[in-house]
Amino acid sequence: MNCQKLNLLNIMKSYTPSPLVLLCFICSILIFTSCSKDSDLFNEYVLLEPETDPIESADSDGTEGSEEEASDEEEGNEPTDSSSKADGENLLLNGTFTNSDEWELLNGSTARDSILRIITSGRIQGSEANWAAAYYNISVQSFYQTRRYRLKFTARRVAGSDVFRAGQRYSAIFTDNLTNDFKEYIVEFNGEGKPGGNDLVFGGDGDGDIFELKNVVLEDLGPKSSEDGNSDLPTEITFHTDFETDQWGPNGGKEPAGNFWEVDNGLPRTTDHPDSPLKAGRNSGRAIWLGAYNNGVTRNELGKDFALSFKEHWVGVSVYIENELPPSRILIQNRLLANGTSNTVNAISLRQGQNDGQLYFSLPTNVDFVDQTRDALGGKWNGAGTNTEKVYFDYNKGEWLDIVIHYIGAFGANYTGPDTTEMSRRLGHEVRADGLIEIWVNGEKIVDHVGTTVYRYAKHGQEATGIITPKIGTYWSDAYAPQGDVYYDNYRIWTGPNGTYEDLDPSK
């Protein structure tokens, strides 16, 4: 109450009202403060002008900082009070700089005693040799998937006069002339959505400028709004192809940016091809035709490199089987990558059953197989398709199947194998936990599994990276000769939680 009395006296000194008015004013203040147990509320509501904006860019001792100007070539520079946004999960394992672990330090930069001290050596956009400090491979989600990030850090200038920069590799995301006092900054930016876009870099423009940073936090805010131009799709739909246009890149070449596939093998055709038995897509329009007309190749397949990861996601696609494949041959696969090789067990694959009119999903659901390799099993495991559970269902040729998959990749809560800290850090997702697989076919849920949902190693012991490449198409291999004709339409990917069956339903 002493603080309240002092503030009240200060206010009274600035007015000279009549005794009656003064008495009314005092009573109103006492009534207001009696309703609150927090004396700070008095200061907030009485002493601050209603139109006054919150003080931003406050340094560590509460001193008000100067307003910073954003460079035209960067986006989202926002010096601010840290209380303005809630803290999320930090993708950086060592953003507090208790030591130099996880950081690549260049040009004499150091990280110790909770301070990162960087020494600049030219523009970070010019060369990797110009970087002062880098944190590599932060999150696989930045690969071919444009995501939104929030970077928070506290920084100051120690020496020099040139600008400070933070970047995503060679792309500057923050530029400022820092002052000599520590201030906290927040910047939101879109990931580049391509390989090499997931490394956080600090530096500047000058040579020999010194800056100090502490308390660096990088949060994944989720996917950027869909770029396909369809406002009817939820913003978490990060990939969508309806094949109304040629939404694939040239055979052997990288697909264009956006909702495009890469041609992995064979030649794609569509329902408007003169030889196509099916003349329309799932909802009239067009669908893509992949099949045995590519005589002489082992498969007719499209892939979307690095479009998924172990983190939570949804996939929806419509499939129409004109002519079935040989038994166990693949129609859909979510292919894991491992240290540059794809010789790993698929997270999920859809395959032809032994009997006509029968398909099955092949799933990795046994915790005892998480650490198995082909070599350890005497070569009996082919690496691509041998999972531990098969879920069969019936279908009719010549009819559309609407498939929705909800997936979280993890080794299972009962997993007791090698340490997963580094993988979990890169993914921003704990893999030593229970994962999830839910699968619907034509609106009926046929898989509802919680537990192990992914295996750790490729054929010869290479560790999975957590990256998944979706593939669609007929895969018959050399042993069977070309067989099978399958159509695909309305392929969608939702990245992150909060998706629903209705969001991904490819029949719509």
C-alpha positions in Angstrom: 0.0 0.0 0.0 2.9 2.4 0.4 3.5 2.4 -3.3 -0.2 3.1 -3.9 -0.2 6.0 -1.5 2.9 7.6 -3.1 1.4 7.3 -6.6 -1.8 8.7 -5.4 0.0 11.7 -3.8 1.8 12.4 -7.1 -1.4 12.4 -9.0 -3.1 14.7 -6.5 -0.3 17.2 -6.8 -1.0 17.6 -10.5 -4.6 18.6 -10.0 -6.3 21.5 -8.1 -9.9 20.5 -8.0 -12.6 21.5 -5.5 -12.6 19.5 -2.3 -15.8 17.6 -3.4 -14.3 16.6 -6.7 -11.1 15.5 -5.0 -13.0 13.4 -2.5 -14.9 11.7 -5.3 -11.7 11.0 -7.2 -10.1 9.5 -4.1 -13.1 7.3 -3.4 -13.1 5.9 -6.9 -9.4 5.1 -6.7 -9.8 3.3 -3.4 -12.8 1.3 -4.7 -10.8 0.2 -7.8 -7.7 -0.8 -5.9 -9.6 -2.7 -3.3 -10.8 -5.1 -6.0 -7.3 -6.1 -6.9 -4.7 -8.0 -4.9 -2.0 -6.8 -7.3 -0.6 -3.4 -6.6 0.9 -3.2 -10.1 -2.5 -2.9 -11.6 -2.8 0.5 -10.0 0.3 1.7 -11.8 -0.9 0.1 -15.1 -4.3 1.6 -15.2 -3.8 5.0 -13.5 -0.4 6.2 -14.5 -0.2 5.1 -18.1 -2.0 7.0 -20.8 -4.7 4.8 -22.5 -3.3 5.5 -26.0 0.4 4.8 -25.0 1.9 1.8 -26.9 3.9 -0.8 -25.0 7.6 -0.1 -24.8 9.4 -2.3 -27.4 13.0 -3.3 -27.8 13.8 -3.0 -24.1 17.3 -4.0 -23.2 18.2 -6.2 -20.2 18.0 -3.4 -17.6 14.6 -2.0 -18.9 16.1 0.9 -20.8 14.0 1.9 -23.8 15.8 1.1 -27.1 15.6 2.9 -30.4 13.3 1.9 -33.1 15.1 -0.3 -35.7 14.6 0.0 -39.5 14.1 -3.1 -41.6 16.2 -3.5 -44.8 14.2 -3.8 -48.0 15.7 -7.2 -48.7 14.6 -8.8 -45.5 11.2 -9.5 -43.9 9.7 -9.4 -40.5 12.3 -7.6 -38.4 10.6 -7.0 -35.2 12.4 -5.8 -32.1 10.0 -6.5 -29.3 9.3 -7.4 -25.7 9.7 -11.1 -25.2 6.3 -11.3 -23.4 4.5 -10.4 -26.6 4.6 -13.9 -28.0 4.4 -17.2 -26.1 7.5 -19.4 -26.1 7.4 -22.6 -28.2 9.7 -25.6 -28.5 13.3 -24.5 -29.3 14.7 -26.3 -32.3 18.2 -25.4 -31.2 19.6 -27.9 -28.7 22.2 -25.3 -27.5 20.7 -21.9 -27.9 21.9 -20.8 -24.4 25.6 -21.2 -25.3 26.7 -23.0 -22.2 29.4 -24.3 -24.5 30.0 -24.5 -28.2 28.3 -27.9 -28.8 26.1 -28.0 -32.0 27.6 -24.7 -33.4 30.2 -24.3 -36.2 32.3 -21.3 -35.2 34.3 -19.5 -37.8 36.7 -16.5 -38.0 37.6 -16.7 -34.3 34.1 -16.7 -33.0 33.5 -18.3 -29.6 30.6 -19.7 -27.5 31.1 -20.0 -23.8 29.6 -18.9 -20.5 26.1 -18.4 -22.1 27.4 -15.9 -24.7 28.0 -16.4 -28.4 30.7 -13.9 -29.5 30.9 -13.6 -33.3 33.5 -11.9 -35.4 32.4 -11.0 -38.9 34.3 -11.5 -42.1 32.2 -10.0 -45.0 28.6 -10.4 -46.1 27.1 -13.8 -45.2 25.4 -13.9 -48.6 28.8 -13.9 -50.3 30.4 -17.1 -49.1 30.2 -19.8 -46.4 33.7 -18.6 -45.4 32.1 -15.3 -44.4 29.8 -16.8 -41.8 30.7 -16.2 -38.2 28.6 -19.0 -36.6 26.3 -21.6 -38.1 23.8 -24.2 -36.7 23.4 -26.9 -39.3 20.5 -29.2 -40.1 18.0 -27.7 -37.8 14.9 -29.4 -39.1 14.2 -31.7 -42.0 10.9 -30.0 -42.4 12.5 -27.2 -44.3 13.2 -29.5 -47.2 10.8 -28.9 -50.1 8.2 -27.8 -47.6 7.9 -24.1 -47.1 7.4 -23.5 -43.3 7.1 -20.5 -41.1 9.7 -19.9 -38.4 10.2 -17.5 -35.5 13.7 -16.6 -34.4 14.2 -14.9 -31.0 17.6 -13.7 -29.7 19.2 -11.1 -27.5 22.2 -9.2 -29.0 24.5 -6.2 -28.8 27.4 -4.7 -30.6 30.9 -4.9 -29.0 33.1 -3.4 -31.7 32.8 -2.1 -35.3 30.3 0.0 -37.1 28.8 -2.3 -39.8 25.5 -4.1 -39.7 24.6 -7.4 -38.0 22.9 -10.2 -40.0 21.1 -13.4 -39.3 20.5 -15.7 -42.2 19.2 -19.0 -43.5 22.4 -20.0 -45.2 23.0 -17.3 -47.9 19.5 -15.7 -47.5 19.5 -12.8 -44.9 16.4 -12.9 -42.7 17.4 -10.1 -40.3 19.6 -7.0 -40.7 20.2 -4.3 -38.2 22.7 -1.8 -36.8 22.8 -3.1 -33.2 23.5 -0.8 -30.3 26.0 -1.4 -27.5 23.2 -2.5 -25.1 21.6 -6.0 -25.1 18.2 -6.0 -26.7 15.8 -8.8 -27.6 14.7 -9.2 -31.2 12.1 -11.4 -32.9 11.8 -12.1 -36.6 9.4 -14.4 -38.4 10.3 -15.7 -41.8 9.4 -18.4 -44.3 11.8 -21.3 -44.8 13.3 -21.6 -48.3 11.6 -25.0 -48.9 14.7 -26.6 -50.5 17.8 -28.4 -49.5 20.3 -26.2 -47.8 17.6 -23.9 -46.4 17.7 -25.2 -42.9 21.0 -23.8 -41.5 20.9 -20.8 -39.1 23.7 -18.4 -39.8 25.0 -15.3 -37.9 27.5 -12.7 -39.3 27.4 -9.3 -40.8 28.7 -7.2 -43.7 32.0 -5.9 -42.3 35.3 -7.4 -41.5 36.2 -7.7 -37.8 32.9 -6.4 -36.3 32.2 -8.1 -33.0 28.7 -8.9 -31.7 27.4 -10.9 -28.7 24.3 -13.0 -28.6 22.5 -15.0 -26.0 19.2 -16.9 -25.4 18.6 -17.8 -29.1 15.3 -19.6 -29.7 14.1 -20.9 -33.1 10.5 -22.1 -33.3 8.7 -24.0 -36.1 5.3 -22.2 -36.5 4.0 -24.7 -39.0 3.5 -24.7 -42.7 3.2 -21.5 -44.8 -0.2 -21.0 -46.4 -0.8 -23.2 -49.4 0.6 -21.8 -52.7 -1.7 -23.6 -55.0 -4.1 -20.7 -55.3 -7.1 -22.7 -54.2 -8.7 -20.7 -51.3 -11.0 -23.5 -50.5 -8.1 -25.7 -49.2 -7.0 -25.3 -45.5 -3.8 -23.5 -45.1 -2.1 -26.6 -43.6 -2.4 -28.3 -47.0 1.2 -28.0 -48.1 1.0 -30.0 -51.3 -1.9 -30.6 -53.7 -2.1 -32.0 -57.2 -5.3 -32.6 -59.1 -3.6 -33.2 -62.4 -5.8 -30.8 -64.2 -2.6 -29.6 -65.7 0.7 -31.4 -66.2 1.9 -31.3 -62.6 5.2 -33.1 -62.9 8.7 -32.4 -64.0 10.6 -33.9 -66.9 11.9 -37.5 -66.7 15.2 -37.5 -64.8 14.9 -33.8 -63.9 13.9 -31.9 -60.8 10.3 -30.9 -60.6 9.4 -27.2 -60.6 8.6 -25.5 -57.3 5.1 -25.9 -56.0 2.7 -28.8 -56.3 4.7 -30.8 -58.8 6.0 -34.3 -58.8 9.3 -35.6 -60.3 9.1 -38.3 -62.9 11.1 -41.2 -61.4 10.5 -43.8 -64.0 8.5 -44.1 -67.2 6.1 -41.7 -68.9 3.0 -40.2 -67.3 -0.2 -40.1 -69.2 -3.6 -38.7 -68.2 -7.2 -39.7 -68.7 -7.5 -37.4 -71.8 -4.9 -39.6 -73.6 -6.5 -41.3 -76.6 -5.4 -44.7 -75.4 -6.7 -44.3 -71.8 -9.5 -46.7 -70.9 -10.7 -44.3 -68.2 -11.8 -41.0 -69.6 -12.4 -38.8 -66.5 -10.8 -38.2 -63.0 -12.3 -38.6 -59.5 -14.6 -35.7 -59.9 -14.7 -35.5 -63.7 -11.8 -33.5 -64.9 -8.5 -35.2 -65.3 -6.5 -37.9 -63.4 -3.0 -39.3 -64.0 -2.5 -42.7 -65.5 0.6 -44.8 -64.5 1.0 -48.3 -65.8 2.1 -51.0 -68.1 2.0 -48.9 -71.3 5.6 -48.1 -70.4 6.8 -51.4 -71.7 10.3 -52.3 -70.9 10.8 -50.4 -67.6 10.5 -51.8 -64.1 7.9 -49.2 -62.9 5.9 -46.1 -63.9 6.4 -43.9 -60.9 6.2 -40.3 -59.7 8.0 -39.0 -56.5 7.9 -35.9 -54.4 11.3 -35.6 -52.8 11.5 -34.7 -49.0 7.8 -33.7 -48.8 7.2 -35.5 -45.5 9.0 -36.5 -42.3 8.3 -38.5 -39.1 6.4 -35.5 -37.8 2.7 -35.5 -37.8 1.0 -35.4 -41.2 -2.0 -36.5 -43.3 -2.1 -37.8 -46.9 -5.2 -38.1 -49.0 -5.4 -39.7 -52.5 -7.9 -41.3 -54.8 -6.8 -44.6 -56.6 -8.5 -46.4 -59.5 -7.3 -49.8 -60.5 -8.0 -50.7 -64.2 -5.7 -53.7 -64.3 -4.2 -55.1 -61.1 -0.5 -55.6 -60.5 1.2 -58.9 -59.6 0.9 -60.0 -55.9 2.9 -57.8 -53.4 3.6 -55.1 -56.0 3.4 -51.5 -54.9 0.8 -48.9 -55.8 1.7 -46.2 -53.1 4.7 -45.9 -50.9 6.0 -43.4 -48.4 9.7 -44.1 -48.8 12.1 -43.4 -46.0 15.6 -42.0 -46.8 18.7 -42.9 -44.9 22.0 -41.1 -45.3 21.7 -40.6 -49.0 20.1 -44.0 -49.8 16.4 -45.0 -50.1 17.1 -48.6 -49.2 15.0 -48.5 -46.1 11.7 -50.0 -45.1 8.7 -47.9 -46.3 6.9 -46.1 -43.6 3.7 -47.2 -45.3 3.1 -48.9 -48.6 -0.1 -50.0 -50.4 0.3 -53.4 -52.3 -1.6 -55.9 -54.4 -2.8 -58.9 -52.4 -2.4 -62.5 -53.3 -6.0 -62.8 -54.3 -7.9 -60.8 -57.0 -9.8 -57.9 -55.6 -7.6 -57.7 -52.5 -5.1 -55.0 -51.4 -3.1 -54.5 -48.3 -1.2 -51.9 -46.4 2.3 -53.0 -45.2 3.2 -51.3 -41.9 6.2 -51.2 -39.5 4.5 -51.8 -36.2 6.8 -54.2 -34.2 9.2 -52.5 -31.7 11.4 -55.6 -31.9 12.2 -54.8 -35.6 13.2 -51.1 -35.1 16.9 -51.9 -35.1 17.0 -54.9 -37.4 19.0 -54.8 -40.6 19.1 -57.0 -43.7 22.6 -58.2 -42.7 21.5 -59.1 -39.2 18.6 -61.1 -40.6 20.8 -63.1 -43.0 19.7 -61.2 -46.1 16.0 -62.2 -45.7 14.9 -58.6 -45.4 14.8 -56.7 -48.7 14.8 -53.3 -47.1 12.0 -51.8 -49.1 8.8 -53.6 -48.2 9.3 -56.1 -45.4 7.3 -54.6 -42.6 5.7 -56.6 -39.8 2.0 -56.1 -40.3 -0.3 -56.5 -43.3 -3.8 -55.1 -43.2 -5.9 -56.5 -46.0 -9.1 -55.1 -47.5 -11.3 -55.9 -50.5 -11.8 -53.6 -53.5 -13.5 -53.6 -56.9 -11.6 -53.0 -60.1 -13.0 -50.1 -62.1 -14.1 -48.1 -59.0 -12.4 -45.2 -57.1 -10.8 -45.9 -53.7 -10.6 -42.8 -51.5 -7.6 -43.2 -49.1 -6.7 -41.0 -46.1 -3.6 -41.6 -44.0 -2.8 -40.0 -40.6 0.8 -40.6 -39.5 3.3 -39.8 -36.8 6.6 -41.6 -37.1 8.2 -42.9 -33.9 10.0 -45.9 -32.5 7.5 -46.6 -29.7 7.4 -45.8 -26.0 8.8 -49.3 -25.4 11.8 -48.8 -27.6 15.1 -49.4 -25.6 17.6 -49.1 -28.5 20.4 -46.6 -29.1 20.2 -43.0 -28.1 17.7 -40.9 -30.2 18.6 -37.4 -28.9 20.2 -36.2 -32.1 17.4 -37.5 -34.4 14.7 -36.0 -32.1 16.6 -32.7 -32.0 16.8 -32.5 -35.8 13.1 -33.4 -36.2 11.9 -31.2 -33.4 9.9 -34.4 -32.5 10.6 -37.1 -29.9 11.0 -40.4 -31.7 11.4 -42.5 -28.5 7.7 -42.3 -28.0 4.5 -43.8 -29.4 3.7 -43.0 -33.0 0.3 -43.2 -34.8 -1.1 -44.7 -37.9 -4.7 -44.2 -38.9 -5.9 -45.2 -42.4 -9.4 -44.9 -43.9 -10.6 -46.5 -47.2 -13.8 -45.1 -48.6 -14.6 -43.5 -45.2 -14.1 -46.7 -43.2 -11.2 -46.7 -40.8 -9.2 -50.0 -41.3 -6.0 -49.1 -39.3 -6.0 -47.5 -35.8 -2.5 -48.1 -34.4 -0.6 -46.4 -31.6 3.0 -47.5 -30.9 5.9 -48.3 -33.2 5.4 -46.8 -36.7 8.9 -46.6 -38.2 12.1 -48.6 -38.3 15.5 -47.0 -37.7 18.0 -48.5 -40.2 18.4 -49.2 -43.9 19.6 -52.5 -45.4 23.2 -52.3 -44.2 22.8 -50.2 -41.0 22.5 -46.6 -42.3 20.3 -44.6 -40.0 17.1 -43.2 -41.2 17.1 -39.4 -41.5 13.5 -38.8 -40.7 12.8 -37.7 -44.2 10.0 -39.4 -46.3 9.6 -39.2 -50.1 6.0 -40.0 -51.2 5.7 -42.0 -54.4 2.7 -43.0 -56.5 2.7 -45.4 -59.4 2.9 -49.1 -60.5 6.0 -51.0 -59.5 6.3 -54.4 -60.9 10.1 -55.0 -61.0 12.2 -57.0 -63.5 10.8 -60.3 -62.5 7.2 -59.7 -63.5 7.4 -57.7 -66.8 5.1 -54.7 -67.2 1.7 -55.3 -65.6 -1.0 -53.1 -64.1 -2.8 -49.9 -64.9 -3.7 -47.5 -62.1 -5.0 -43.9 -62.0 -4.4 -41.4 -59.2 -6.2 -38.1 -58.4 -6.5 -35.4 -55.8 -3.3 -36.1 -53.9 -3.0 -33.9 -50.8 -0.6 -33.5 -47.9 -1.4 -31.8 -44.6 1.6 -31.1 -42.5 1.1 -30.8 -38.7 -1.6 -31.5 -36.2 -5.3 -30.5 -36.3 -6.0 -32.1 -39.7 -9.2 -34.1 -40.1 -10.5 -36.8 -42.4 -12.8 -34.2 -44.1 -9.8 -31.9 -44.8 -8.0 -34.7 -46.7 -11.0 -36.5 -48.2 -10.0 -36.9 -51.9 -13.5 -37.6 -53.0 -14.2 -33.9 -52.6 
